[in-house]
């Protein structure tokens, strides 16, 4: 009796293993179609399933991603007829991806996976002679490698790898061009309800060098987390950073370097009515010709941002964008939406807080903070603010600055050198001692003038100013003073 049960059990297991992949494949297809439909709701873009061949253990899907018909129509009307129609044809074609889908419960793509399905995809060959030529010159087989995993809890994990390449050749004009790209990795994760996601992007290096200039970025990192607030707004936080940016435009004589830039943001609810947006930026070093600024910090906070007003703005922009109207009418509609939303945001009494705007230069320091509040009570419409008296009454400003004599000299030097260069003076032929003395004299004279006028206070070569504006009254360092332009 026992021996008869064992073959029966084995038969059941074999049937389950044989039938389950097909059932799971159907489930995966329905899930994919649902997610594609949701992503297609984003205005401006189009994502479509061109083919879906459902198999027993595996399926094949062809997916297109590009601009939607409305956007393409706008581009066709607004863009002059090009000498290279192939480019617009490529834009219309969009990107087409070919996926091989493996049905769960166990798949073997990129390792062993316990999931509803996994999918490996690559970019189909783009029908462009120029693209194929460049691809051949770079020696690239696959530009993008994609991997998707749909877990049994409904979570979708997405990985994309854009391949690295080196190019040492010529641009369209025949000028030498060198490009170094060390690839980019993107990972994303979205939950079953499609209301929470995580995203990470890493790109080690991008460098473009030509006769016209240079652009290079290194150690690029970005991440974001989002939680859906409603159909139009997301809460969350994220960051972006890079180790170094070099930009050089030879014809325009523009050249600067940024070292160790980092930026962080957070969008959260203050309460059921308002949002708060925090944004922090830091730069270790900024260099532009002979200008060198260190430890730059900008830390800001936007508070009391009305949720209904911002929701209405995004919803109305989408609707306006999707309507088939002329460019002029679309621009007019967007302007009306912006005015209406702006009024409603201002009625919520928004506030801008600058916690820090600080930097160092030539061993001198500059520190500042400010708070700008708008009183939205009794505001009927935005046209009222065209009256300077009304605007001044509605605005409340608190601002503090502090800097030392070294910083004042450094800022004055920038103005003096620019003025002299514009006047045709060759600074390289001017003795350093003479230039320093000139800068010191002008700095001391300007600082003393501001002190005498009450705009600055001083103590041991440290200068400060406190500005307060409320109910139309303006005070600098506690004294009522007339301020040009206010």
Secondary structure, DSSP 8 states (H G I E B T S, - for coil): -HHHHHHHHHHHHHHHHHHHHHHHHHHHHHHHHHHHHHHTTSTTEEEEEEEEE--SSEEEEEEEEEE-HHHHHHHHHHS---S-HHHHHHHHH-EEEEEEEEESSEE-TTS-EESSEEEEEEE---S-HHHHHHHHHHT-S-SEEEEEEE-TTS-EEEEEEE--EEEEEE-TTS-EEEEEE--EEEEEEE-TTS-EEEEEEEEEEEEEEETTEEEEEEEEEEEEEEEE-SSS-EEEEEEEEEEEEEEEETTTTEEEEEEEEEEEEEEEESSSSEEEEEEEEEEEEEEETTEEEEEEEEEEEEEEEEHHHHHHHHHHHHHHHHS---HHHHHHHHHHHHHHHHHHHHHT--EEEEEEEEEEETTEEEEEEEEEEE--TT---GGGGGSHHHHHHHEEEEEEEEEEHHHHHHHHHHHHHHHHHHTT--GGGS-HHHHHHHHHHHHHHHHHHHHHHTS-EEETTEEEEEEEEETTEEEETTEE---TT-
